[in-house]
Amino acid sequence: MDNSIEFHALPGIVAGRARGGRDAQQDDLICFHDPATRTYLLVLADGMGGDGAGELASQGVIEMARRLWTRGTWRHQPTSLFLESLCQLAHAELRHRQQQLIAGAPHSTIVALLVKDHRIAWAHVGDSRLYRFHGRRLMGRTEDHSLAQLKYRRGEISERELVTHADQQQLLRGLGGPEEPVVEHGSGDLRHGCAFVLCSDGAWTQLKDEELGRFVQRHDQHDAVRDAIHLAVERGGASGDNVSLIFMRPPLGGLWPALWQAVFAGRRRKAPATMQEEV
């Protein structure tokens, strides 16, 4: 079991990922910040597909996010349209990568959050999640595109069973399949005191909602991400999934100060170790 964590940081944002009990790291993530416009883009992907295709898939999603950010298409496109384009182009990228493989099928989830002009917009496909907290209170989260989530909505299983149910990993939507993905969207105002968590299923299946709320509100966000990932890896055990987390919280000194610009790639260090439209 690999306890090492890759950390990434921006003002108000800390993220990390660990392999857990897996031989390969199939989760990937990236964050961008444009200080001139106070725009942030956070993207997390969880790949799957066998024969190394999962790693290729999540990397493909993140590479497409990097391309679109570099092109600056987010500057002139409406937020939801930009996120839709990101998901569809990432899907096309995975289809292209599959043609280069002898075996395996690169599929991936995606969850993305765009913060611009004191507005938030998000999009997701699959079972990687976005949570929104006010203080420690959970205000909402995305709904998984899984068979277990469908059974929960139908009243066939309880919320407690949702986490451990055998159908939790049976995804009904994803990137890289034969058909274009149906992307779920949401948007709202960025409100003072809100905090956001983006995570793969290796995190949310091991950490309770109230635990995520406590972690994201801790003063030292680096320690919070480290401790949350360590706890998820420990609970997952020798066969546990990859664990990825992004914590986003406005700094106390002001809302989204325009101080830094960075991309996670190359800024890594090792350490042991139902969201709907707002009204």
Residue pairs with C-beta under 8 A, 6 or more apart in sequence:
1 20
1 21
1 233
1 237
1 238
1 240
2 18
2 19
2 20
2 22
3 18
3 230
3 233
3 272
3 273
4 18
4 19
4 270
4 271
4 272
4 273
5 16
5 17
5 18
5 225
5 226
5 229
5 230
5 270
5 271
5 272
5 273
6 16
6 17
6 18
6 268
6 269
6 270
7 14
7 15
7 16
7 222
7 225
7 226
7 268
7 269
7 271
8 14
8 15
8 16
8 29
8 31
8 264
8 267
8 268
9 15
9 222
9 267
10 31
10 33
10 40
10 260
10 262
11 33
11 251
11 256
11 257
11 259
11 260
12 248
12 249
12 250
12 251
12 256
13 31
13 33
13 40
13 42
13 221
13 246
13 247
13 248
13 249
14 221
14 222
14 224
14 225
14 246
14 247
15 29
15 31
15 42
15 225
15 244
15 245
15 246
15 247
15 264
16 225
16 226
16 229
16 244
16 245
17 25
17 27
17 28
17 29
17 229
17 242
17 243
17 244
17 245
18 229
18 233
18 242
18 243
18 244
18 273
19 25
19 242
20 202
20 232
20 233
20 236
20 240
20 241
20 242
20 243
21 233
21 236
21 237
21 238
21 239
21 240
21 241
22 240
22 241
22 242
24 52
24 54
24 55
25 55
25 242
26 46
26 47
26 48
26 54
26 55
26 57
26 58
26 242
27 44
27 45
27 46
27 47
27 58
27 200
27 202
27 242
27 243
27 244
28 44
28 45
28 47
28 58
28 59
28 61
28 62
28 244
29 42
29 43
29 44
29 45
29 62
29 198
29 244
29 246
29 264
30 42
30 43
30 62
30 65
30 66
30 263
30 264
30 265
31 40
31 41
31 42
31 43
31 246
31 262
31 263
31 264
32 39
32 40
32 41
32 65
32 69
32 263
33 39
33 40
33 260
33 261
33 262
34 40
34 261
35 258
35 259
35 260
35 261
36 258
37 75
37 116
37 117
38 115
38 116
38 117
38 256
38 258
39 74
39 114
39 115
39 116
40 113
40 114
40 115
40 116
40 248
40 256
41 65
41 69
41 74
41 112
41 113
41 114
41 115
42 112
42 113
42 114
42 196
42 198
42 246
42 248
43 61
43 62
43 65
43 86
43 110
43 111
43 112
44 110
44 111
44 112
44 128
44 198
44 199
44 200
44 244
44 246
45 57
45 58
45 61
45 62
45 90
45 108
45 109
45 110
45 111
45 128
45 175
46 58
46 108
46 109
46 126
46 127
46 128
46 200
46 201
46 202
46 242
46 244
47 53
47 54
47 55
47 56
47 57
47 58
47 59
47 61
47 106
47 107
47 108
48 54
48 57
48 107
48 108
48 174
49 56
49 57
49 104
49 105
49 106
49 107
49 176
50 103
50 104
50 105
51 101
51 103
51 104
52 104
53 98
53 101
53 104
53 105
53 106
53 107
54 106
54 107
54 108
56 97
56 101
56 104
56 106
57 94
57 97
57 106
57 107
57 108
57 175
57 176
58 108
60 90
60 93
60 94
60 97
60 106
60 108
61 90
61 93
61 94
61 108
61 110
61 175
63 93
64 86
64 89
64 90
64 93
65 86
65 90
65 112
66 263
66 265
68 74
68 82
68 85
68 86
68 89
73 82
73 85
74 82
74 114
74 116
77 85
79 114
79 116
79 119
79 121
79 187
80 121
80 123
80 185
80 187
82 114
83 112
83 114
83 121
83 122
83 123
83 183
83 185
84 123
84 183
84 185
86 110
86 112
86 123
87 110
87 112
87 123
87 125
87 175
87 181
87 183
88 180
88 181
88 183
90 108
90 110
90 175
91 175
91 176
91 177
91 180
91 181
94 106
94 107
94 108
94 175
94 176
95 176
97 106
98 104
98 105
98 106
98 176
105 176
106 176
107 174
107 175
107 176
107 177
108 126
108 174
108 175
108 176
109 124
109 125
109 126
109 127
109 128
109 171
109 174
109 175
109 200
110 123
110 124
110 125
110 126
110 128
110 175
111 122
111 123
111 124
111 126
111 128
111 129
111 130
111 142
111 198
112 122
112 123
112 124
113 120
113 121
113 122
113 130
113 196
113 198
113 248
114 120
114 121
114 122
115 190
115 256
118 189
118 190
118 255
119 187
119 188
119 189
119 190
120 187
120 188
120 189
120 190
120 196
121 185
121 186
121 187
122 130
122 142
122 185
122 186
122 187
122 275
123 183
123 184
123 185
123 186
124 130
124 142
124 145
124 183
124 184
125 145
125 173
125 174
125 175
125 181
125 182
125 183
125 184
126 144
126 145
126 146
126 171
126 173
126 174
126 175
127 144
127 145
127 146
127 149
127 168
127 169
127 171
127 201
128 198
128 199
128 200
128 201
129 141
129 142
129 144
129 197
129 198
129 199
129 201
129 204
130 141
130 142
130 196
130 197
130 198
130 275
131 138
131 140
131 141
131 196
131 197
131 198
131 199
131 209
131 212
131 275
132 138
132 139
132 140
132 141
132 194
132 195
132 196
132 275
133 139
133 194
133 195
133 196
133 197
133 212
133 213
133 216
133 217
134 191
134 193
134 194
134 195
135 193
135 213
135 217
136 210
136 213
136 214
136 217
137 213
138 209
138 210
138 213
139 194
140 274
140 275
140 276
141 209
141 274
141 275
142 184
142 186
142 274
142 275
143 149
143 153
143 184
143 274
143 275
144 168
144 201
145 171
145 172
145 173
145 174
145 184
146 167
146 168
146 169
146 170
146 171
146 172
147 167
147 168
147 170
147 171
147 172
148 157
148 161
148 162
148 165
148 166
148 167
148 168
148 170
149 162
149 168
150 172
151 157
151 165
151 167
152 158
152 159
152 161
152 162
157 165
162 168
163 204
163 205
164 205
168 201
168 205
169 201
173 181
173 182
174 181
175 181
186 275
186 276
186 277
186 278
187 277
187 278
188 277
188 278
189 278
190 255
192 250
192 255
194 250
195 216
195 217
195 247
195 248
195 249
196 216
196 246
196 247
196 248
196 249
197 212
197 216
197 245
197 246
197 247
197 248
198 245
198 246
198 248
199 207
199 212
199 243
199 244
199 245
199 246
200 241
200 242
200 243
200 244
201 241
202 232
202 236
202 240
202 241
202 242
202 243
202 244
203 228
203 229
203 232
203 243
203 244
203 245
204 212
205 236
205 241
206 231
206 232
206 235
206 236
206 240
206 243
207 215
207 228
207 231
207 232
207 235
211 228
211 231
212 228
215 224
215 225
215 227
215 228
215 247
216 224
216 247
216 249
217 249
218 224
221 247
221 249
224 247
225 245
225 247
226 271
226 273
228 245
229 243
229 245
229 273
230 273
232 240
232 243
233 240
233 243
233 273
236 243
250 256
251 257
